[in-house]
Amino acid sequence: MMLKLLWNFESFRWFFDQCSAYFSIQLGRCVLFSFLALGLVLVLRHSILKEKIFLKGLLWSIFLLVPFVGKLELFYNNTLMCRLFLWWNNCCIEYPAIRYGYLLGVMISGALIFRQHRKLHRQINSMEQRIIDGKKVYISEMPVTPFTIGVLRSKIVVPKVMKDTFETEELQAVLLHERTHIRLGHLWFYLLWDILRMLLWLNPLLTYCMGYFKEDMEEICDRVTIRNGSSTSYEYGQVLLKSVKLLKAENMGMSAAFVGEKDYRDLKRRITKVADYKPYQKIGAVTLCSMGFLFLAGMFLLIRGISYPKYIEWADIGLVNEAGEYYNLAGSDTLEQAFRTDGQYVYIDRWAFGDVLRENGVDDDMDGFWLGFGTYTKLPGIGAVPNGIYVDYSGTESELVIPYVNGKDSLYDYIFKYIL
């Protein structure tokens, strides 16, 4: 029993160590790519896409690809990319503190984000609930800006001062705006952004630029709300201005009615956008979004096609003679004839194996040697430890039958082999 527990512990330690290196290498590369993606998004949204509301919002979908670029083959077969990124690969493999430290940062970042959301949910659950415009709404005693939270069970929060002061039509405009956020899937986008911030915590700009991201989602939401609502763009803008006066009167220093706006300049820009609203064809917006996501899907398939697969089986066999010299026996038809295994025994055809040794420049006049076989790699330098056997080569029998323990049948190895 004790030996079994020790074996499981060693297997788990190997599994955890390999996973830490495997994921930290990938995520570290993704962090560097996230800086490039963020630069591209910020340049485009402040230049040629500045007035293109829907395209500017779609631009952020680039970040859906960032977590999947860590296994690109060009990190290893391109000279420039090797110089830029291989140092991180070597650090994660050689220094456990670096790979464990990165994953610890992921867990701490995730815990802080979770704690923040949990605290907000608790505050909302303690609020008074009212039915407004046929929908359940949570009423905040504090004059906060209206907002929505929760991807599965969404909750809309409206300040009491706004509920008591606004006309029915004005409250309907506020609630329609929040329901539009839900219908457009913006809460899911914010969740994905939080996950991205957690995984790529070494890039603090992802947190800093979350305001820009929400700003662009607000512009889309404003446009869709005006189109689907009963208010004109002028009336909708009046609701924004009235919200500002009301919340400022409550000494909160708030400067906008909806989530995502932080200062007067942002509000002025937002109201200007509302004032410049021009009707748009719904089919055109849907077509644009569909084309954007098709492009995204195509890019994802392209990235997967030029990345390393889940694992690569190695047909090569490693040989170490009694003098400690290592030789790699390359996979070939001759090797397949000379060496085979059924998971419990290794079968070696002495004469065919002699041909393999001579093909690989190995002296076949040996009394014995060690063989390593049955390995695979997830990334260069990251993979399974091969099975090992000692071969007594001093006899004359035509076929050698050698029992061995297959270490590749453990649950941990299976999980690691097929993990993304």
Helices and strands as residue ranges (DSSP letters): H 2-45, H 53-59, G 60-64, G 66-68, H 74-77, H 79-94, H 96-125, E 128-132, E 135-140, E 147-149, E 155-159, H 160-165, H 168-183, H 186-199, H 205-208, H 210-228, H 233-249, H 264-275, H 282-305, E 312-313, E 317-321, E 326-329, H 333-338, E 339-341, E 345-349, H 350-359, E 368-373, E 376-379, E 382-383, E 387-392, E 399-403, G 407-409, H 411-418
